[in-house]
Amino acid sequence: MTDPTATSVPPVSPGELYDRAPCGLLTLTEAGRIVRVNATFSAWTGITPEQLTGTPLSDLLEPGAKIFYETRFVPILHLEGEVREVALAFRTTRDAALPVLVNAAVDRGGATPLVHVAVFDASRRQDYERQLLTARRIAESSEARTRVLQNATTAFGESETVERLAQALAESAREALGAAAAAVFLDDHHPRLAGGTVPLDPDLLPGGVPPEALAADGILTWTVRDGQQHPDAATALRAARLDTILTVPLLQAGTPIGTLACYFSRPPELDDHATDLLRSLCRQAAQTVARLRLQAQLAAIALHDPLTGLANRVLLRTHIAASVTAAIERQEPLALIFVDLDDFKAVNDDLDHTAGDTVLKLIAARLSSAVRGDDLVCRYGGDEFIIVCRDTDHERAAAIAERIRVAIKQPLHDDGWTRTITASVGVTVHTPGHSRALDGPELLRVADKAMYRSKDRGKDQVSVIAL
């Protein structure tokens, strides 16, 4: 007998499920053009699926988000095959920006590579609502604390480095709690003072906080009266004429990535609003640390060769231009060293391209070891490398080039093979005032010319052209 209270659920087709999904779903070509889009994303943007099809995804982004997408999002996607929870902002027909979180993955299973993208509306995230609620509660109890939070949020947003962020967090916490001093430590179990001031003798309390604070997931306090439980902290506090250390963790995905420490000359009066404020400050700071570190990683990827980790052509051009300017201003010599591996094609032919990549990585490591700490080593392309040596005259440049030649010539070893390879090295040295002013591209051409002289002389040679 059929249960009259039972509800019949009509079947949902895959197409309906795709269109009705509570998130935006898109499929792109490898070049970034939309080939399919669901109704959810169409409704968010106010643009029909027919109009969206064939449109480059970058054309739908806000200007700032478009730059981030093209210079960082896309390189990471093609390098790692996926990206997760990247914040972007889309333009809509309502002249409003739609903040979103984006997940994307490259699908190479078909005849043509595709990119599948999931877009999540981030305009009403729960964390943002909790922060607003916290701000309202703080405003009800203390106008000064509300101002601290607002100022801190602005300072965090304007921070371009982790150190500036740490300084802003320390100053905000000190002001909010009336502490004698505040400091921020980063890097998990190896505390590094990133911002603020530690008023304790480092010989009495190395690192500025008790070791337990670095692994804590909650607010902790140590006082001058904790002589039995925490004798080191009590001794350090007494010597500095302080009463209490309060520590708050900076958490990322539940894992401590740093610690905020506040130092008080008398017992602090902490109510729920004060502790909520501290947690809010540290939560925002931890999110900003994650963003800044991601930006730094993406910037490094954009400026470095993915195989060898050396500088790429983009960074080389910028560095040479800056080096030429500095050489002229300081009247110092500037040297460029052009390294081309001899008969590198034979490595790929005799072994394979994997072995060729291994050789390039081993050579890159030898180049980095053979030069000075402030010399820039760049993979110029294929088996060509450039080294920029500031304040380096003819004699020192020739010595560095010879050291490079000898280092490269040492036998290379890897699993199952041993190989010896040589290099033709060209050097150009420009001394301001002794010759006409040259730009970066012309210096590269001269160094390339010197390298070919080495090739013509029988390879495994160093040739120098002084300008």
Phi, psi and chi 1 to 4 in degrees:
 res  aa     phi    psi   chi1   chi2   chi3   chi4
   1 MET       -  135.4 -177.6  174.5 -177.9      -
   2 THR   -77.1  133.5  -56.8      -      -      -
   3 ASP   -73.5  114.9 -176.7   -5.2      -      -
   4 PRO   -66.6  -18.9   25.3  -35.0      -      -
   5 THR   -87.1   -9.8   63.7      -      -      -
   6 ALA   -67.9  144.1      -      -      -      -
   7 THR  -105.0  127.5  -58.5      -      -      -
   8 SER   -84.3  124.6  175.5      -      -      -
   9 VAL  -100.9  114.5  179.0      -      -      -
  10 PRO   -68.3  146.6   25.7  -34.0      -      -
  11 PRO   -67.1  148.7   25.2  -34.3      -      -
  12 VAL  -114.4  125.0  179.4      -      -      -
  13 SER   -74.4  158.1   69.2      -      -      -
  14 PRO   -56.1  -36.7  -25.7   34.1      -      -
  15 GLY   -65.6  -41.8      -      -      -      -
  16 GLU   -65.4  -40.9  -70.1  177.2  -46.4      -
  17 LEU   -61.7  -40.3 -176.5   60.6      -      -
  18 TYR   -62.7  -47.5  179.9   89.3      -      -
  19 ASP   -71.3  -33.4  -88.7  -25.7      -      -
  20 ARG   -90.9    0.5  -64.0  178.4 -174.3  178.5
  21 ALA   -54.0  140.7      -      -      -      -
  22 PRO   -75.5   12.7   27.8  -33.9      -      -
  23 CYS  -135.6  160.0   62.9      -      -      -
  24 GLY   -75.4  135.0      -      -      -      -
  25 LEU  -125.1  130.6  -62.1  175.6      -      -
  26 LEU  -137.2  151.9  -55.7   91.4      -      -
  27 THR  -122.8  131.1  -61.2      -      -      -
  28 LEU  -119.1  156.4  -46.0  176.9      -      -
  29 THR   -72.5  168.5   65.4      -      -      -
  30 GLU   -62.2  -24.6 -164.5  171.9   29.5      -
  31 ALA   -83.2   -5.5      -      -      -      -
  32 GLY    98.3   13.7      -      -      -      -
  33 ARG   -93.0  143.1  -70.5 -175.8  177.5  -87.4
  34 ILE   -74.9  129.3  -61.8  172.9      -      -
  35 VAL  -114.5  -18.7  -63.6      -      -      -
  36 ARG  -155.2  143.8 -172.2 -178.7 -178.7 -172.4
  37 VAL  -149.6  145.8   60.4      -      -      -
  38 ASN   -91.5  169.9   73.2  -14.3      -      -
  39 ALA   -65.9  -30.4      -      -      -      -
  40 THR   -60.9  -49.9  -57.4      -      -      -
  41 PHE   -65.7  -39.0 -174.9   83.1      -      -
  42 SER   -59.1  -42.6  173.8      -      -      -
  43 ALA   -67.1  -38.6      -      -      -      -
  44 TRP   -61.7  -43.3  -74.8   -7.8      -      -
  45 THR   -85.0  -21.9   59.6      -      -      -
  46 GLY    80.0   15.3      -      -      -      -
  47 ILE  -115.9  135.7  -53.8  172.8      -      -
  48 THR   -68.2  153.7   66.0      -      -      -
  49 PRO   -56.9  -35.6  -26.1   34.9      -      -
  50 GLU   -64.7  -39.3  -68.2   75.1   18.0      -
  51 GLN   -71.6  -32.6  -68.3  172.6  -42.5      -
  52 LEU   -73.3  -33.0  -71.1  169.5      -      -
  53 THR   -62.4  128.5  -59.8      -      -      -
  54 GLY    90.4   -9.4      -      -      -      -
  55 THR   -82.3  135.2  -58.9      -      -      -
  56 PRO   -63.0  133.8  -21.2   32.6      -      -
  57 LEU   -57.7  -34.5 -177.3   64.4      -      -
  58 SER   -62.0  -26.9   59.4      -      -      -
  59 ASP   -69.4  -15.9  -72.7   -3.9      -      -
  60 LEU   -92.6   -3.4  -55.5  176.9      -      -
  61 LEU   -93.2  152.8  -64.9  169.4      -      -
  62 GLU   -61.8  153.6  -71.8  -73.8  -63.6      -
  63 PRO   -52.2  -48.8  -28.6   35.8      -      -
  64 GLY   -64.2  -41.0      -      -      -      -
  65 ALA   -67.4  -33.5      -      -      -      -
  66 LYS   -64.6  -41.8 -178.0  176.0 -178.7  178.4
  67 ILE   -62.7  -46.0  -65.9  173.4      -      -
  68 PHE   -62.0  -42.2 -176.4   87.8      -      -
  69 TYR   -61.9  -46.4  171.9   84.6      -      -
  70 GLU   -74.6  -35.8  -67.8  176.0  -18.9      -
  71 THR   -94.7  -18.4   61.1      -      -      -
  72 ARG  -130.2  -48.0  -62.3  174.6 -177.8  175.7
  73 PHE   -61.5  -52.5 -178.9  101.5      -      -
  74 VAL   -64.0  -45.9  171.9      -      -      -
  75 PRO   -58.7  -42.0  -26.5   35.4      -      -
  76 ILE   -64.8  -41.9  -73.7  -70.1      -      -
  77 LEU   -58.8  -46.6  176.1   63.0      -      -
  78 HIS   -77.1  -23.3  -68.8  -62.1      -      -
  79 LEU   -78.2  -45.9  179.8   66.0      -      -
  80 GLU  -104.0  -12.5  -61.9 -174.0   -1.5      -
  81 GLY    88.8   -9.7      -      -      -      -
  82 GLU  -162.2  159.0   65.8  173.6    4.7      -
  83 VAL  -136.1  151.8  -68.4      -      -      -
  84 ARG  -133.7  136.4  -67.0 -179.9  178.7  -87.0
  85 GLU    52.0   50.3  -61.7 -176.8    0.5      -
  86 VAL   -94.0  130.2  172.9      -      -      -
  87 ALA   -82.7  125.2      -      -      -      -
  88 LEU  -134.0  177.7  -64.2  174.1      -      -
  89 ALA  -141.6  125.7      -      -      -      -
  90 PHE   -97.3  150.2  -75.8   95.9      -      -
  91 ARG   -84.4  146.4  -67.5 -177.3  -68.7  104.6
  92 THR  -124.9  166.0   70.3      -      -      -
  93 THR   -70.9   -9.0   55.7      -      -      -
  94 ARG   -90.7   12.8  -63.5  177.3  -67.7  -82.0
  95 ASP    58.0   35.2  -66.7  -34.3      -      -
  96 ALA  -128.6  145.4      -      -      -      -
  97 ALA   -83.8  137.3      -      -      -      -
  98 LEU  -107.3  105.0  174.9   66.3      -      -
  99 PRO   -72.9  135.5   25.8  -32.1      -      -
 100 VAL  -140.0  162.5  -62.7      -      -      -
 101 LEU  -111.6  135.6  -69.2  176.7      -      -
 102 VAL  -122.0  131.3  177.0      -      -      -
 103 ASN  -111.8  138.9  -72.3   -1.2      -      -
 104 ALA  -144.5  148.9      -      -      -      -
 105 ALA  -145.2  142.6      -      -      -      -
 106 VAL   -86.5  131.1  178.3      -      -      -
 107 ASP  -111.1  110.8  179.8    5.9      -      -
 108 ARG  -106.8   18.8  -57.6 -172.4 -175.3  -80.0
 109 GLY   -77.6  -18.8      -      -      -      -
 110 GLY   -99.7 -169.7      -      -      -      -
 111 ALA   -68.6  -32.7      -      -      -      -
 112 THR  -121.5  129.6  -57.8      -      -      -
 113 PRO   -60.8  138.5  -21.4   32.4      -      -
 114 LEU  -127.6  161.8  -64.0  172.8      -      -
 115 VAL  -121.5  121.3  177.8      -      -      -
 116 HIS   -98.4  131.4  -59.5  -59.1      -      -
 117 VAL  -127.2  133.8 -178.8      -      -      -
 118 ALA  -116.1  130.0      -      -      -      -
 119 VAL  -118.7  127.8 -179.8      -      -      -
 120 PHE  -116.8  128.8  -57.6   90.1      -      -
 121 ASP   -64.9  119.4 -175.0  -11.6      -      -
 122 ALA  -107.4   12.7      -      -      -      -
 123 SER   -73.2  -19.6   58.7      -      -      -
 124 ARG  -128.9   45.2  -63.2 -179.1  179.9  178.3
 125 ARG   -64.3  143.9  -74.2  178.9  -65.1  175.1
 126 GLN   -61.8  -36.3  -68.9 -176.0   -9.4      -
 127 ASP   -64.6  -37.9 -174.8   64.6      -      -
 128 TYR   -64.8  -40.9  178.8   66.7      -      -
 129 GLU   -64.8  -39.4  -67.2  177.7  -12.9      -
 130 ARG   -64.3  -37.3  -74.3 -164.1  -64.8  -92.5
 131 GLN   -66.3  -38.9  -69.7 -176.0   28.2      -
 132 LEU   -65.0  -40.0  -73.4  179.7      -      -
 133 LEU   -63.9  -41.7  179.1   59.4      -      -
 134 THR   -60.6  -42.3  -60.3      -      -      -
 135 ALA   -63.2  -38.7      -      -      -      -
 136 ARG   -65.3  -42.9  -66.4 -168.2 -169.7   99.5
 137 ARG   -63.6  -40.4  -70.4  173.5  178.1  172.6
 138 ILE   -64.0  -39.8  -65.7  171.7      -      -
 139 ALA   -62.5  -35.3      -      -      -      -
 140 GLU   -65.8  -31.9  -67.4  171.6   -2.7      -
 141 SER   -99.1  -28.5   63.6      -      -      -
 142 SER  -159.5  113.5  171.5      -      -      -
 143 GLU   -65.4  -33.8 -179.4 -179.8   -9.9      -
 144 ALA   -64.8  -41.1      -      -      -      -
 145 ARG   -68.2  -34.0  -72.8  174.2  179.8  167.7
 146 THR   -63.4  -41.5  -59.7      -      -      -
 147 ARG   -64.0  -38.0 -174.5  172.9   61.2 -108.7
 148 VAL   -60.4  -46.2  167.5      -      -      -
 149 LEU   -64.2  -43.0 -178.3   59.5      -      -
 150 GLN   -63.8  -44.6  -67.9  170.7  -19.2      -
 151 ASN   -64.6  -38.3  -68.5  -18.4      -      -
 152 ALA   -65.4  -42.7      -      -      -      -
 153 THR   -59.3  -42.8  -59.6      -      -      -
 154 THR   -64.0  -45.0  -59.5      -      -      -
 155 ALA   -63.3  -40.5      -      -      -      -
 156 PHE   -62.6  -43.5  -65.6  169.4      -      -
 157 GLY   -64.4  -30.5      -      -      -      -
 158 GLU   -88.0   -9.1  -65.6  174.6  -11.7      -
 159 SER   -69.9  125.4  -63.9      -      -      -
 160 GLU   -99.2  -12.0  -63.1  178.8   -7.4      -
 161 THR  -134.0  159.4   65.3      -      -      -
 162 VAL   -62.9  -35.4  170.2      -      -      -
 163 GLU   -65.5  -41.6  -73.1   71.5   23.3      -
 164 ARG   -65.6  -39.0  -71.5 -172.5  179.8 -178.7
 165 LEU   -61.4  -46.2  167.1   70.6      -      -
 166 ALA   -61.3  -40.4      -      -      -      -
 167 GLN   -63.9  -42.8 -173.3   66.0   31.7      -
 168 ALA   -63.7  -40.4      -      -      -      -
 169 LEU   -64.7  -44.5  174.5   58.4      -      -
 170 ALA   -62.2  -44.3      -      -      -      -
 171 GLU   -66.0  -39.5  -68.4  175.2   -1.9      -
 172 SER   -64.4  -44.7  -61.4      -      -      -
 173 ALA   -66.0  -42.2      -      -      -      -
 174 ARG   -61.2  -43.7 -178.0 -172.8   58.5   77.3
 175 GLU   -66.7  -42.6  178.3 -175.3   -7.5      -
 176 ALA   -65.1  -37.6      -      -      -      -
 177 LEU  -101.6   -5.2  -59.0 -177.7      -      -
 178 GLY    66.3   34.7      -      -      -      -
 179 ALA   -78.3  156.9      -      -      -      -
 180 ALA   -69.9  -33.4      -      -      -      -
 181 ALA  -161.6  162.1      -      -      -      -
 182 ALA  -147.6  150.4      -      -      -      -
 183 ALA  -145.9  154.1      -      -      -      -
 184 VAL  -121.9  128.0  174.7      -      -      -
 185 PHE  -113.5  139.2  -54.9   88.8      -      -
 186 LEU  -125.9  173.1  -66.8  176.4      -      -
 187 ASP    79.8   44.6  -68.8  -16.1      -      -
 188 ASP    53.2 -120.8  -54.8  -39.1      -      -
 189 HIS   -83.5    3.9  -59.1  -66.8      -      -
 190 HIS  -121.3   84.6  -58.4  -75.9      -      -
 191 PRO   -62.4  131.2   23.6  -33.6      -      -
 192 ARG  -126.3  123.9  172.4  178.8   65.5   85.8
 193 LEU   -67.3  114.6  178.4   62.5      -      -
 194 ALA  -102.4  -22.0      -      -      -      -
 195 GLY  -171.7  154.9      -      -      -      -
 196 GLY    91.2 -164.2      -      -      -      -
 197 THR  -133.0  138.0  -56.6      -      -      -
 198 VAL  -108.4  113.9  179.2      -      -      -
 199 PRO   -89.3   15.4   32.9  -33.3      -      -
 200 LEU  -104.5  154.8  -58.3  176.4      -      -
 201 ASP   -71.0  117.2 -174.8  -16.2      -      -
 202 PRO   -63.5  -20.5   22.0  -32.6      -      -
 203 ASP   -73.9  -26.6  -67.9  -28.4      -      -
 204 LEU   -86.9  -37.6  -65.0  176.8      -      -
 205 LEU  -138.2   82.2 -168.6   61.9      -      -
 206 PRO   -56.6  136.2  -23.4   33.9      -      -
 207 GLY    88.4  -16.5      -      -      -      -
 208 GLY    86.6  -11.9      -      -      -      -
 209 VAL  -140.3  151.9  -68.4      -      -      -
 210 PRO   -59.2  144.9  -24.5   34.9      -      -
 211 PRO   -55.6  -31.5  -24.6   34.0      -      -
 212 GLU   -62.3  -25.1  -57.3   94.2  -45.1      -
 213 ALA   -66.9  -28.8      -      -      -      -
 214 LEU   -71.9  -22.4  -58.0  172.3      -      -
 215 ALA  -109.6    8.5      -      -      -      -
 216 ALA   -76.3  150.8      -      -      -      -
 217 ASP  -115.9   15.1   57.9    1.8      -      -
 218 GLY  -149.7  174.5      -      -      -      -
 219 ILE   -74.0  130.4  -62.5  176.4      -      -
 220 LEU  -127.9  154.4  -60.0  176.4      -      -
 221 THR  -132.7  146.4   58.6      -      -      -
 222 TRP  -129.0  135.8  -70.7  -95.0      -      -
 223 THR  -124.4  166.9   77.2      -      -      -
 224 VAL   -65.2  -14.8   73.5      -      -      -
 225 ARG   -91.5    0.5  -65.4  168.6  -68.9  -78.6
 226 ASP   -89.9   41.1  -70.2  -19.9      -      -
 227 GLY   -60.7  -33.9      -      -      -      -
 228 GLN   -83.0  -45.1  -68.6 -174.9  -17.4      -
 229 GLN   -77.2  -40.2  -72.1 -174.9  -44.7      -
 230 HIS  -134.3   70.9  -53.6  -71.3      -      -
 231 PRO   -62.5  -36.2   21.4  -32.7      -      -
 232 ASP   -65.2  -45.0  -67.1  -19.2      -      -
 233 ALA   -65.1  -42.5      -      -      -      -
 234 ALA   -62.4  -42.0      -      -      -      -
 235 THR   -64.1  -44.3  -60.8      -      -      -
 236 ALA   -65.0  -39.9      -      -      -      -
 237 LEU   -64.9  -43.8  -75.0  167.1      -      -
 238 ARG   -62.8  -42.3 -172.0  175.8  -63.8  106.6
 239 ALA   -64.8  -32.1      -      -      -      -
 240 ALA   -91.1    3.1      -      -      -      -
 241 ARG    58.0   43.8  -64.0 -175.3  178.3 -179.1
 242 LEU  -115.4  164.9  -64.9  172.3      -      -
 243 ASP  -108.5  -42.2 -179.0   88.0      -      -
 244 THR  -143.8  143.9  -57.8      -      -      -
 245 ILE  -112.7  129.2  -56.8  173.2      -      -
 246 LEU  -116.3  131.3  179.6  144.6      -      -
 247 THR  -123.1  141.7   62.2      -      -      -
 248 VAL  -129.8  129.4 -170.9      -      -      -
 249 PRO   -77.5  149.5   30.9  -35.4      -      -
 250 LEU   -99.8  115.3  -82.7   65.9      -      -
 251 LEU  -109.9  138.3  -57.6  175.9      -      -
 252 GLN  -128.2  115.2 -176.7  177.1  -18.1      -
 253 ALA    55.1   37.8      -      -      -      -
 254 GLY    81.7   -1.7      -      -      -      -
 255 THR  -107.1  130.7  -59.1      -      -      -
 256 PRO   -64.8  128.8  -20.0   31.9      -      -
 257 ILE  -115.2   -1.5   62.4  169.2      -      -
 258 GLY   178.9  179.0      -      -      -      -
 259 THR  -144.3  134.2  -59.1      -      -      -
 260 LEU   -96.2  127.2  165.6   66.2      -      -
 261 ALA  -119.1  130.5      -      -      -      -
 262 CYS  -116.9  136.3  -61.4      -      -      -
 263 TYR  -115.3  129.6  -54.3   89.2      -      -
 264 PHE  -120.7  141.0  -60.7   87.5      -      -
 265 SER   -84.0  -15.0   55.2      -      -      -
 266 ARG  -142.7  163.8   59.2  179.4   59.1   88.8
 267 PRO   -56.2  126.5  -25.5   34.6      -      -
 268 PRO   -75.5  148.3   28.1  -34.2      -      -
 269 GLU  -101.1  103.2  -63.6 -179.3    1.8      -
 270 LEU  -112.2  118.2  -59.9  174.4      -      -
 271 ASP  -103.6 -177.9   55.9   17.6      -      -
 272 ASP   -61.2  -36.1  -69.8  -18.0      -      -
 273 HIS   -65.7  -39.0  -64.2  -59.2      -      -
 274 ALA   -66.2  -44.1      -      -      -      -
 275 THR   -69.2  -35.5   54.8      -      -      -
 276 ASP   -62.6  -40.3  -75.1  -12.7      -      -
 277 LEU   -63.1  -44.6  173.7   59.0      -      -
 278 LEU   -60.4  -45.5  -80.6  176.7      -      -
 279 ARG   -63.1  -39.9  -70.1 -168.5  177.1   97.7
 280 SER   -64.9  -44.5 -179.9      -      -      -
 281 LEU   -59.1  -46.9  -73.7  171.6      -      -
 282 CYS   -69.4  -34.0  -70.0      -      -      -
 283 ARG   -64.9  -46.7 -178.4  167.1   58.1 -111.9
 284 GLN   -63.7  -41.6  -69.7 -172.3   43.6      -
 285 ALA   -62.4  -43.2      -      -      -      -
 286 ALA   -63.3  -39.4      -      -      -      -
 287 GLN   -64.0  -39.6  -67.7  170.7   -9.8      -
 288 THR   -69.7  -38.0  -52.7      -      -      -
 289 VAL   -58.4  -44.9  167.0      -      -      -
 290 ALA   -61.8  -41.9      -      -      -      -
 291 ARG   -64.9  -45.0  173.4  177.0   62.6   80.7
 292 LEU   -64.9  -39.1  -69.9  171.4      -      -
 293 ARG   -67.6  -38.6  -74.0  177.7  171.2  172.1
 294 LEU   -64.3  -43.1  175.4   60.3      -      -
 295 GLN   -61.4  -40.9  -71.4  175.5  -15.2      -
 296 ALA   -63.8  -40.7      -      -      -      -
 297 GLN   -65.2  -42.6  -67.4  169.9   -1.8      -
 298 LEU   -66.3  -39.7  -68.5  171.2      -      -
 299 ALA   -63.2  -40.6      -      -      -      -
 300 ALA   -63.9  -40.0      -      -      -      -
 301 ILE   -64.0  -39.6  -70.5  171.1      -      -
 302 ALA   -67.6  -21.7      -      -      -      -
 303 LEU  -111.8    5.3  -63.0  175.1      -      -
 304 HIS  -132.6  149.5  -70.2   79.3      -      -
 305 ASP   -69.9  125.4  173.1   51.7      -      -
 306 PRO   -66.8  -25.4   21.5  -32.2      -      -
 307 LEU   -79.4  -49.3  175.8   64.6      -      -
 308 THR  -100.0  -17.8   63.8      -      -      -
 309 GLY    79.7    0.2      -      -      -      -
 310 LEU   -77.4  167.5  -60.9  177.7      -      -
 311 ALA   -59.3  148.4      -      -      -      -
 312 ASN  -103.0 -173.5   61.6   15.5      -      -
 313 ARG   -63.4  -34.6  -73.9 -170.5  179.1 -146.0
 314 VAL   -61.7  -50.1  176.3      -      -      -
 315 LEU   -66.6  -36.7  179.8   53.7      -      -
 316 LEU   -60.1  -47.4  175.9   67.6      -      -
 317 ARG   -58.9  -45.1  -74.7 -164.9  -64.2  -92.7
 318 THR   -63.7  -42.8  -58.3      -      -      -
 319 HIS   -68.5  -40.8 -172.5   78.1      -      -
 320 ILE   -63.9  -44.4  -70.0 -179.9      -      -
 321 ALA   -59.2  -44.4      -      -      -      -
 322 ALA   -66.7  -36.5      -      -      -      -
 323 SER   -68.5  -39.8  -61.4      -      -      -
 324 VAL   -62.6  -45.0  169.4      -      -      -
 325 THR   -60.3  -45.3  -59.8      -      -      -
 326 ALA   -65.2  -38.5      -      -      -      -
 327 ALA   -63.4  -40.3      -      -      -      -
 328 ILE   -68.5  -45.1  -65.5  172.4      -      -
 329 GLU   -63.9  -38.8  -69.2  176.6   -9.4      -
 330 ARG   -96.9   -2.4  -59.3  170.3 -173.4  172.1
 331 GLN    54.4   50.0  -69.9  -63.1  -69.4      -
 332 GLU  -116.5  150.3  -65.1  174.2  -12.9      -
 333 PRO   -72.5  152.7   26.6  -34.1      -      -
 334 LEU  -132.4  130.6  173.3   66.0      -      -
 335 ALA  -117.8  140.9      -      -      -      -
 336 LEU  -120.1  132.9  -98.8   65.2      -      -
 337 ILE  -117.2  123.2  -58.6  174.4      -      -
 338 PHE  -106.9  120.9 -161.2  119.4      -      -
 339 VAL  -116.3  125.4  178.5      -      -      -
 340 ASP  -126.4  122.3 -175.9  -85.7      -      -
 341 LEU   -69.2  134.6  -57.9 -177.1      -      -
 342 ASP   -79.9  129.7  -63.2  -34.3      -      -
 343 ASP    53.8   41.8  -56.4  -44.4      -      -
 344 PHE   -66.9  -28.6  178.7   73.5      -      -
 345 LYS   -56.8  -31.8 -177.5  176.6 -178.6  -61.8
 346 ALA   -65.3  -28.0      -      -      -      -
 347 VAL   -63.5  -47.9  174.9      -      -      -
 348 ASN   -65.4  -37.6  -70.0  -31.0      -      -
 349 ASP   -70.9  -43.3  -67.1  -18.2      -      -
 350 ASP   -78.0  -35.9  -64.0  -14.8      -      -
 351 LEU  -105.9 -100.5  -59.5  173.1      -      -
 352 ASP  -168.6  177.3   54.2   36.5      -      -
 353 HIS   -69.2  -27.8  -73.7  -83.5      -      -
 354 THR   -64.5  -43.5  -60.8      -      -      -
 355 ALA   -64.5  -37.5      -      -      -      -
 356 GLY   -60.2  -41.9      -      -      -      -
 357 ASP   -63.5  -38.9  -72.4  -13.5      -      -
 358 THR   -63.5  -42.2  -60.5      -      -      -
 359 VAL   -60.2  -44.7  167.1      -      -      -
 360 LEU   -61.4  -40.1  -69.6  173.2      -      -
 361 LYS   -67.9  -39.7  -71.5 -171.9  -76.5 -172.2
 362 LEU   -66.6  -40.6  -67.8  172.2      -      -
 363 ILE   -64.8  -40.2  -66.7  -62.9      -      -
 364 ALA   -59.6  -42.3      -      -      -      -
 365 ALA   -64.7  -38.9      -      -      -      -
 366 ARG   -67.8  -38.9  -70.1 -173.8  179.8 -177.5
 367 LEU   -61.7  -45.3  -73.1  172.3      -      -
 368 SER   -62.4  -34.4  -61.5      -      -      -
 369 SER   -77.4  -26.0  -61.2      -      -      -
 370 ALA   -84.6  -17.9      -      -      -      -
 371 VAL   -99.9  178.2  -58.2      -      -      -
 372 ARG   -83.2  165.2  -57.7  166.8  -56.6 -177.5
 373 GLY   -61.9  -32.1      -      -      -      -
 374 ASP   -98.9    7.5   56.3   -8.8      -      -
 375 ASP   -81.6  140.2  -64.6  -26.2      -      -
 376 LEU   -95.5  125.4  178.6   74.7      -      -
 377 VAL  -105.4  128.5 -177.3      -      -      -
 378 CYS  -127.9  138.9  164.0      -      -      -
 379 ARG   -86.1  110.5 -175.7 -176.1  179.3 -163.6
 380 TYR   -79.3  -28.8 -166.4   57.4      -      -
 381 GLY   155.9  135.5      -      -      -      -
 382 GLY    58.1 -115.3      -      -      -      -
 383 ASP  -111.0   28.1   58.0  -15.7      -      -
 384 GLU  -109.7  139.3  -62.6  176.5  -26.2      -
 385 PHE  -133.6  148.0  -58.2   86.6      -      -
 386 ILE  -123.5  137.1  -58.0  -69.5      -      -
 387 ILE  -121.0  127.9  -61.5   91.3      -      -
 388 VAL  -104.1  122.3 -177.9      -      -      -
 389 CYS  -120.7  107.2  -54.7      -      -      -
 390 ARG   -76.7  153.6  -68.5 -174.5  173.8 -174.9
 391 ASP    47.8   50.6 -168.5   18.9      -      -
 392 THR  -130.1  117.4  -56.4      -      -      -
 393 ASP   -86.9 -176.8   58.5   17.8      -      -
 394 HIS   -56.2  -47.9 -178.7  -72.7      -      -
 395 GLU   -65.1  -46.6 -177.0  177.8   -9.3      -
 396 ARG   -69.4  -36.7  -75.7 -173.0  -69.5  172.5
 397 ALA   -63.6  -42.6      -      -      -      -
 398 ALA   -63.3  -37.5      -      -      -      -
 399 ALA   -66.6  -41.7      -      -      -      -
 400 ILE   -64.3  -43.0  -65.5  171.3      -      -
 401 ALA   -62.7  -41.0      -      -      -      -
 402 GLU   -66.1  -38.8  178.9   62.1   17.8      -
 403 ARG   -62.7  -38.9 -167.6  161.1   62.1 -120.7
 404 ILE   -64.2  -47.1  -72.3  171.6      -      -
 405 ARG   -58.2  -44.2 -174.2 -168.2   66.8   80.3
 406 VAL   -67.5  -41.4  172.2      -      -      -
 407 ALA   -62.7  -42.2      -      -      -      -
 408 ILE   -64.9  -33.6  -68.7  174.7      -      -
 409 LYS   -73.3  -14.5 -164.4  172.8 -177.6  179.1
 410 GLN   -66.3  145.1  -56.9  -52.4  -52.1      -
 411 PRO   -55.8  141.8  -24.3   34.0      -      -
 412 LEU  -103.2  137.3  -60.5  162.9      -      -
 413 HIS  -127.5  141.1  -54.5  -80.5      -      -
 414 ASP  -151.2 -179.7 -163.8   53.9      -      -
 415 ASP   -59.7  106.1 -174.2   22.3      -      -
 416 GLY    93.9   -3.3      -      -      -      -
 417 TRP  -151.2  155.6   56.5  -96.8      -      -
 418 THR  -131.3  137.9  -62.1      -      -      -
 419 ARG  -143.9  142.3 -168.5   85.2 -180.0 -168.9
 420 THR  -115.7  130.7  -62.2      -      -      -
 421 ILE  -133.1  149.2 -165.1  166.8      -      -
 422 THR  -117.6  174.3   62.2      -      -      -
 423 ALA  -140.9  144.9      -      -      -      -
 424 SER   -97.5  127.2  -64.2      -      -      -
 425 VAL  -120.4  130.5 -176.2      -      -      -
 426 GLY  -118.5  140.2      -      -      -      -
 427 VAL  -129.5  135.6 -178.8      -      -      -
 428 THR  -125.8  138.0 -179.2      -      -      -
 429 VAL  -124.7  122.7 -179.7      -      -      -
 430 HIS  -110.8  124.0  177.1 -117.0      -      -
 431 THR  -112.6  110.3  -57.1      -      -      -
 432 PRO   -56.7  138.3  -24.7   34.5      -      -
 433 GLY    92.6  -25.6      -      -      -      -
 434 HIS   -95.9  -12.9  -67.1 -173.6      -      -
 435 SER  -151.5  170.6   60.3      -      -      -
 436 ARG   -66.1  155.2   64.3 -173.9  178.9   86.8
 437 ALA   -67.1  134.8      -      -      -      -
 438 LEU  -121.7  151.0  -61.4  177.6      -      -
 439 ASP   -99.3  175.6   58.4   15.0      -      -
 440 GLY   -58.1  -50.2      -      -      -      -
 441 PRO   -58.4  -37.8  -28.3   36.0      -      -
 442 GLU   -70.3  -36.8 -169.3  164.9   -1.4      -
 443 LEU   -62.8  -39.0  -71.9  172.4      -      -
 444 LEU   -64.1  -40.5  -80.2  170.5      -      -
 445 ARG   -63.5  -40.4  -75.9 -167.1  -66.6  -87.6
 446 VAL   -67.4  -41.7  177.1      -      -      -
 447 ALA   -63.2  -38.7      -      -      -      -
 448 ASP   -63.6  -40.1 -177.8   56.7      -      -
 449 LYS   -62.3  -41.8 -179.6  179.1  178.9 -178.7
 450 ALA   -64.0  -37.7      -      -      -      -
 451 MET   -63.0  -41.3 -178.1  -87.3  -66.5      -
 452 TYR   -68.5  -26.7  -86.4  105.2      -      -
 453 ARG   -61.3  -41.8  -76.6 -170.8 -177.4  178.3
 454 SER   -63.3  -39.1  -64.5      -      -      -
 455 LYS   -60.5  -46.4  -68.3  -78.9 -171.0 -171.6
 456 ASP   -67.0  -25.0  -66.0  -20.5      -      -
 457 ARG   -84.4    3.2  -69.0  166.2   54.2 -165.8
 458 GLY   113.1    8.5      -      -      -      -
 459 LYS    71.6  173.2  -55.5  176.9 -177.9  178.8
 460 ASP    52.0   45.7 -169.8   20.3      -      -
 461 GLN  -133.2  162.7  -56.9  -78.2  -27.1      -
 462 VAL  -118.7  127.2  172.7      -      -      -
 463 SER  -122.9  139.4  -60.5      -      -      -
 464 VAL  -123.3  131.8 -178.7      -      -      -
 465 ILE  -118.4  113.4  -62.6  179.9      -      -
 466 ALA   -91.9  138.5      -      -      -      -
 467 LEU  -109.2      -  -59.9  173.2      -      -
